[in-house]
């Protein structure tokens, strides 16, 4: 049994993400998502945005809920695919 093709297959993107899209996100949520997708930590993102790390965490939790995403890797992949 050859599993190689399955390993290299493109992971499906949550359908709800494209239904909502970045337009469903508030401007500050979009900004936080851009920072996280660029590889910044919550603390770095908070400093750049002039917020507490708890506020950044709240923004990202809301984004995950809105877009049906469960982890940061999926969040980053989606941000890149949406051009953020």
C-alpha positions as CSV (number, residue, x, y, z in Angstrom):
1,X,0.0,0.0,0.0
2,X,1.5,3.3,-1.1
3,X,0.6,6.3,1.1
4,X,3.0,8.8,-0.5
5,X,0.3,10.5,-2.6
6,X,-1.8,11.0,0.5
7,X,1.1,12.6,2.3
8,X,1.6,15.2,-0.4
9,X,-2.1,16.0,-1.1
10,X,-3.1,19.5,-0.4
11,X,-5.0,19.8,2.9
12,X,-8.6,20.9,2.5
13,X,-9.4,24.4,3.5
14,X,-12.4,24.8,5.8
15,X,-15.4,25.7,3.6
16,X,-16.7,28.2,6.2
17,X,-13.5,30.2,5.8
18,X,-14.2,31.1,2.2
19,X,-17.9,31.6,2.9
20,X,-17.0,34.2,5.6
21,X,-13.6,35.3,4.2
22,X,-11.5,38.1,5.5
23,X,-14.5,40.5,5.2
24,X,-16.1,38.8,8.2
25,X,-13.1,39.8,10.3
26,X,-12.8,43.2,12.1
27,X,-9.9,45.3,11.0
28,X,-7.9,44.7,14.2
29,X,-8.6,40.9,13.9
30,X,-7.2,41.0,10.4
31,X,-4.2,43.0,11.6
32,X,-3.5,40.4,14.4
33,X,-3.9,37.6,11.9
34,X,-1.3,39.2,9.6
35,X,1.2,39.5,12.4
36,X,0.7,35.9,13.5
37,X,0.9,34.6,9.8
38,X,4.2,36.6,9.5
39,X,5.6,34.4,12.4
40,X,5.3,36.9,15.2
41,X,4.4,35.7,18.7
42,X,1.4,36.9,20.6
43,X,3.7,39.2,22.7
44,X,5.4,40.6,19.6
45,X,2.0,41.1,17.9
46,X,0.7,42.9,21.0
47,X,3.6,45.2,21.2
48,X,3.4,46.1,17.5
49,X,-0.4,46.8,17.8
50,X,-0.2,48.5,21.2
51,X,-2.3,45.9,23.0
52,X,-2.0,43.4,25.7
53,X,-1.2,39.8,24.8
54,X,-4.6,38.9,26.2
55,X,-6.3,41.1,23.7
56,X,-4.4,39.5,20.9
57,X,-5.4,36.1,22.2
58,X,-9.0,37.2,22.3
59,X,-8.8,38.4,18.7
60,X,-7.4,35.1,17.5
61,X,-9.9,33.1,19.5
62,X,-12.7,35.1,17.7
63,X,-11.1,34.5,14.3
64,X,-10.9,30.8,15.0
65,X,-14.5,30.7,16.0
66,X,-15.7,32.8,13.0
67,X,-13.7,30.7,10.5
68,X,-14.0,27.3,12.1
69,X,-10.3,26.8,12.6
70,X,-8.8,24.9,15.5
71,X,-5.1,25.7,15.6
72,X,-2.5,28.3,14.7
73,X,-1.0,26.3,11.8
74,X,-4.4,26.2,10.1
75,X,-4.9,29.9,10.9
76,X,-1.5,30.8,9.3
77,X,-2.2,28.6,6.3
78,X,-5.6,30.3,5.7
79,X,-4.1,33.8,6.2
80,X,-1.5,33.0,3.5
81,X,-4.1,31.5,1.1
82,X,-6.3,34.6,1.6
83,X,-3.4,36.9,0.8
84,X,-3.2,38.4,4.3
